[in-house]
């Protein structure tokens, strides 16, 4: 169990992050916005040197924790099965971490969604002998150039043929590997429109992909179907799916459990509702205009009109209209 005091601290930290989202609408200087332009390039650089650690969970299931999305690893006589494939530049560290578990070959890869920090290793993992399974929208996004604004501000080119999932599904899919049943379930649009969960049934371990960020404020990709309401619905679905004994692998952050999922859901709801309450108030930008700043507010990370403020901080259009 997570201590109640710890949950209170985490809640305050989350709300601070949400407060920064609001503040960015009017106070974020241009240099902060400029920093977001290089976030993808920066992630490639960080992953080239960042450490990847191995944490054993239950029986023959481990998790690799590194700079990109968390990777679940199922071992056994059928070879290694991976859930997600990190950032491409993390390959040497991921390979080393996998080798430290055992020498079994990689035979299967599952993508929880299409983002570069979860599918970057698809091509080399496929070349190592793995088939790739994902939701149909993951294949769609990887098969074409896709522009993501917000924090990413990056155009992802179509992935190489070897990185494209060869098997896709629409709603649910079940497979068996290494004496384990894996149940895959598509969420309604949440973080993206391609998110799935992977439940290792016998071991009661749930990989949520980026529908759950443990003790961190999520990036929500509105440009490929995500939304704050969808993220909250996915959080509710995750909570309903687990027990107090379930181990939960988030897309980012430490391995957690049900209490962490509840905290994540509660804070997202609280932040969303606080922003929604501002709809009936004078917008922050109009307040600033009364101070006669006489500046174009777009340089502060917001576009202003008589009825709306579009928040650009965190790439989260979920909070755009207030």
ABEGO torsion letter per residue (X at the ends): XBBAAAAAAAAAAAAAAAAAAAAAAAABBAAAAAAAAAAAAAAAAAAAABBBBBBBBBEABBBBBBABBBBBBBBEAAEBBBBEAEBAAAAAAAAAAAAAABABBBABBBBABABAAAAAAAAAAAAAGBBBBBBAAAAAAAABBBBBBEAAGBBBBBBBAAABBABBBAABBBBBBGGBBBBBBBBBBBABAABBBBBBAAAGBBBAEAABBBGBBBBBBAAAGBBAAAAAAAAAAAAAABBAABBBBBABEBBBBAAAAAAAAAAAAAAAAAAAAAAABBBAAAAAAAAGAGBBAAAAGBBBBAABBBBABGGBAAAABX
